[in-house]
Amino acid sequence: FLIDPGPCGAALAIELHEALEPLAPHLAAAGRESILLQGARIALADGPYSAAERDVLSTVGGALQLCAEDTARLLESARTPSP
């Protein structure tokens, strides 16, 4: 985490890993990316990512076995409207 998540943030990270890590090996890369993109689009619904939203999305990417570079690429692509 870039900022101290406090007890609630740490608990959320644990829950995300517990929920997503078992699924990741059974999903194709496109499926894992799609889950992260959906979360990113939801986070963007009220404006740019907050620090907390970015932290959670990074945690989701890691739990889905996406590397940091792919996670960053997907978060950026969610910000760019599709043609």
C-alpha positions, 0 to 999 in steps of 0.5 A: 500500500502507498498509504497506511491502510489502517486495520480496515484496509488490511482486512479488506486486502486479506478478504480480496486475496481470499476471494480472488486468489483461488479463482485466478488459476482458473481464469484466462488472462482476459478474464482476470483483466476483465474483472479488474477493468470492471472494478476500475470503471466503477471506481471512475464513475465519480471522477479520477481514482482516489488513493484508496481506490487505486490501492484497492485496485492494485490489490485486486490486480495482485490477487488476480495474479496480474503483474504490476505493469499489467495492472497499471496498464489496465487502470490507465486503459479504463480511464481512456474512452473506447472509440 
